[in-house]
Amino acid sequence: MRLVSRATRFRPSLEVDRGQAIRGTADPRWVLAVRASEQLQGATLTPPSRDRLVRMAQTLGLTAFDAHLIIAVVQDQARRGYAPSFCPTAGEPQLRMVPLPAPRPWPWPRVLRVTLIFSTLLALEIVAVRWCL
């Protein structure tokens, strides 16, 4: 015990990480929470509704795990007695803990390839029309 000084002891931080704030109504976490609250039947979701919500979340850039977490937050608020339309607002502190999806890079190689193919086909069509006339 003497070898460990007081300065090297682990001292946990008492500050709570509040996560990233919801960035308005276009935030993917908020969109999914609102959609989940619209699909609630009491405090539960039917399996097809849950599957649709997870697919929608993946198109918004969220992972399946994050989608299920957001759905669970909304369902928890409904179980606590909040009206479905108020569940996203009541669960906002928990929604902030879900990380925002990373921005998707612009697909330059694909855009360039499609543009090149389209330009080539257009040039071939112009040559064919001139040759036929």
WORARA-V851688 format. One record per backbone hydrogen bond with DSSP energy under -0.5 kcal/mol. NH is the residue of the N-H (numbers start at 1). CO is the residue of the C=O. If there is no record, write none. Layout:
# WORARA-V851688
nh:NH co:CO
nh:NH co:CO
This chain:
# WORARA-V851688
nh:4 co:1
nh:5 co:3
nh:8 co:5
nh:9 co:6
nh:12 co:10
nh:18 co:16
nh:20 co:96
nh:27 co:24
nh:31 co:27
nh:32 co:28
nh:33 co:29
nh:34 co:30
nh:35 co:31
nh:36 co:32
nh:37 co:33
nh:38 co:34
nh:39 co:35
nh:40 co:36
nh:41 co:44
nh:42 co:40
nh:43 co:41
nh:44 co:41
nh:50 co:46
nh:51 co:47
nh:52 co:48
nh:53 co:49
nh:54 co:50
nh:55 co:51
nh:56 co:52
nh:57 co:53
nh:58 co:54
nh:59 co:55
nh:60 co:56
nh:61 co:58
nh:62 co:57
nh:67 co:63
nh:68 co:64
nh:69 co:65
nh:70 co:66
nh:71 co:67
nh:72 co:68
nh:73 co:69
nh:74 co:70
nh:75 co:71
nh:76 co:72
nh:77 co:73
nh:78 co:74
nh:79 co:75
nh:80 co:76
nh:81 co:78
nh:82 co:77
nh:86 co:83
nh:87 co:83
nh:87 co:84
nh:90 co:86
nh:91 co:87
nh:92 co:89
nh:94 co:91
nh:95 co:91
nh:96 co:92
nh:97 co:94
nh:98 co:95
nh:108 co:106
nh:111 co:107
nh:112 co:108
nh:113 co:109
nh:114 co:110
nh:115 co:111
nh:116 co:112
nh:117 co:113
nh:118 co:114
nh:119 co:115
nh:120 co:116
nh:121 co:117
nh:122 co:118
nh:123 co:119
nh:124 co:120
nh:125 co:121
nh:126 co:122
nh:127 co:123
nh:128 co:124
nh:129 co:125
nh:130 co:126
nh:131 co:127
nh:132 co:128
nh:133 co:129
